[in-house]
Amino acid sequence: MKIGVIGTGVMGSGIINNLLQANYDVFVYNRTKAHAQAVIDHGAVWQDSPRQIASVADVVITMVGYPKDVASQYYGETGIFAGTHAGQIVVDMTTSTPTLAQELAEAGAKQGMTVLDAPVSGGDTGAKNGTLTVMVGGEKAAFDELQPIFKVIAKDTTLFGGAGRGQHAKMANQIMVAGTMLGMAETMSYARAAELDVNQVLQTLGGGAAQNWSLDNYGPRILADDYAAGFYVKHFIKDLRIALDEAAKLQIDLPMTALAEQMYTKLADENKLADAGTQAIVKLWSQFA
């Protein structure tokens, strides 16, 4: 099976390397070819456009930044839909909007192919280690067909229903992550202000009711003064805004998520840390500024 991957950022590169290691033929495209050089050096084959990717691959995976980026890869003269063929499966793993996911599925169906929305959780570590969690929306037959691929890149893959449902599940995920990230920042700032050994606090809390993924994975990075992006602040802001927009459509309030969006926006705009990792949220507290 030939797999095309569009997007060779932190997440896309991890997925590509795992597919190569599993002996799949992988074709890649990225808006900036230089950013794809590392996976090309590992054996991926470069193509000049999403259209070319679609023309040579049996399955196409997209993993880009924003909903507008997703649309630009699918539509137009050089887009995926211009090169796709009947029976093909395309999987958008970008965290995007449920509305766009439904539009892509409908457009694909008109061409006799299937589009799944399959956003992921697990960050750069999950992408690198092949332990992502994948939340899927779309046709069950396509979902079942792709199980061998999902098993290479993920530890858990769940079908939540029709097109757009994977994106809704990812919004639920990001709402929870928003809370744990703020909780981690407050916990670590409090511990440092109280002159506790913060590393010791992390180890202790990790064995009790306060244990969570953010604390386990980002706490040590903060103590190592590592604010490199496993997941960008700017992309998390995008996700939080999608969640708030969808909540408004559902007529529910998400006060914690709204607070997280405000704080991350401040981190990006006032602290100029849009390209940092989400763990940089602790820099809003004086103990880590």
Secondary structure, DSSP 8 states (H G I E B T S, - for coil): -EEEEE--SHHHHHHHHHHHHTT-EEEEE-SSGGGGHHHHHTT-EE-SSHHHHHHH-SEEEE--SSHHHHHHHHSSTTSHHHH--TT-EEEE-S---HHHHHHHHHHHHHTT-EEEE--EESHHHHHHHT-EEEEEBS-HHHHHHTHHHHHHHEEEEEE-SSTTHHHHHHHHHHHHHHHHHHHHHHHHHHHHHTT--HHHHHHHHTTSTT--HHHHHHHHHHHTT----SSBHHHHHHHHHHHHHHHHHHT---HHHHHHHHHHHHHHHTS--TTSBGGGGGGGSTTT-
